[in-house]
């Protein structure tokens, strides 16, 4: 799964986020300009951390609204996930905020209807100390078919550590094409 290219809207969002990154810090939420991801705007969303492994939707594009089956703004992000995936999603959110890492997720409709989707989660600094308190995300459905249910199952995740200090990362990682990122894989 990790070897397949990102869907175009997610690639646009990730490329924009990478253009905002600096060697010494994460991009700030205030730096994100919707015009920078105009072609992928309906696929984008912003999450805000409200607890260690919990986030709520601050801004949601049309694709996230379809994913959740309702207006997304203000909802807990876990709203769209089945009970078996909520703890796993909480772990991913905690890593994105705390490590910080970027995450790529593969999801399927809990009804097992053929409607796979992919998601990316990219940390944004929000506090004075530069800590990640927001996430710029993207969501893309893999098929032409609309989802049958609005509960999703996390089937795989891939996390890439962010090395803003340019110090070597500990553990077993693979280098990526972006010098300040390292590949870290976590499969539930």
N, C-alpha and C positions, 0 to 999 in steps of 0.2 A: 504494500500500500504506500509506503513512504517513498517509493521510487517514482510514482506517477506524478506528472506535473500538476500543479495547482490549477483549478478551474480559473478561467480568465478574470472574473471579477475579484476573486480572492488574491490572485497574483497582483492585480492593480492595487489593492488595498495594502498588501505586504510591501510592494515596491515603494509606495508612498510613505509608509511608516519607516522603512529603512532609510529613505531620503531625509527624514527628520532626526534620525539617530546621530548622536555625537559620541566621540570616544569616551568622554567622561560622564555621560548622563543619558537617561532615557528621554524620549520626546515628552513634552508636557501636553496635557489635554488642551491647553490654551493655544498650542501651536497647530492643532489639527484644523485645517480649513476644508470644509466640504467640497469646495471647488477643486481641490487636489485629487479627489476620488470621484469626480462627477459621473464618470461612466459606470462606476460600481456603487454609487450612493444607495441605491435600493437594496443592496446586499450588505451594507455596513450597519454597525450598531456600536453603542458605547455603553459599557457596564461600569457601575460604581461599587466599590467594596463597602459592605456594611457589617461584615464580621469576617473572621479569619478565612473561612471557606465559602462565604456567601456573598453574592453580588445581586444588585438589582439593575434593571434596564433603565438607563437615563435617556437614551435616544435609540429608537429602533426603526430600521428601514422596512419597506414593504415585505421583503422576503422573511424577515424575522417575525413580522405580524402574521404571515401565512404559516410559518413554522409553529407559532404558539396558538394560532387559531383565534387571536384577539389582538386588540391594541396592546403593544408590548410595554410602552413607557410606564415605569413605576412598578412593574411586576418583578418578583424575585426570578432570577434567571433559571432556577431549578424548576419553575412552573412547567416547563415544556418537557421535562425528563421523567421517565418512569421511575418507580421506587428503586429498582435494581441499579439504576445509573446515577441517582442523585449523589450518593457518597463518592462515587468515582469522579463525577463532575466537580464536587467540592474539593477533592484532592488536586485536580487540574487547576482550578481557580486559585487555590492556595499557592501552588507552585508558580503560576504566572505572576501573582502579586509579590510573593516573598523571595523567590530565587534571584531575580526574576528570570523567567523563560518565555519563549514564544511557544504556542501549542497549535498543533494541527490535529483535528479530530475527525473521525469517520463515524457517522451515525446512521441508524436505520429506523424506519417507522416501526413502532412497537407492534402494529398490526401485521408486520412482515410483508406488507404490500411492497412491490418493487419501487421504492422511492428513496434511494440512498441520498445522503447529503454529506457535505464536508464543511468544516468550520475552522476558522483560524482565530486565535486570541493573541493579541499583541499588547504588552504592558505600556501604560502611560503614567508619567510622573504626575502627582497631584498635590503633594505636600511640599512644604518649604524645605524639607530635608531631602527632596528628590525621590522619595519612596513611591513605588507604584500604588496608586489608589484607584486608577481607572484602567479599563481595557478597551482598545479599539478592536472590534471583531468584524468578521465577515462570514457569510453563510451562503452556500450555493447548493441547490438541489441537483442531483445527478441525472435525473430522468425528466421527461416532459410531463409526467403524470403528477398531479397535485397529491399531497399526502392525504391518506385516509383518516388517520388519527392525528392528534396533536400531542402525542407522548412519544418520546424518542429514546432510543437505547444507544449508549456509547459502546461501539464495538472495537475501537482502536484509538490510540492517541500517540502522538510523536511530539516530543518536547525538545526545543533547542535552547541551550543555555546562552545567556547574553553575557558577554565579557566586556563590560564598559571600562574596566580598569586596565585591560590588556594584560592582566596577569594570567599565567597558565591555570586552566581549570583542573581540579582534581578528578579522579575517577576515569573510567574508560569512556572516551568520547571519540567521535569522528569529526575531522575538520570539514567545513562546508565551503562553498564558493565565496561566502561573505567572511572576511577576516575576523570580525568580532563575534561570530556565532560558532557554536560547537553543537553537534548533534547529540542529543540524549534521547533514547527511546524507552518508553514505558508502555507496555502492552497490558491492559487489564485482563 
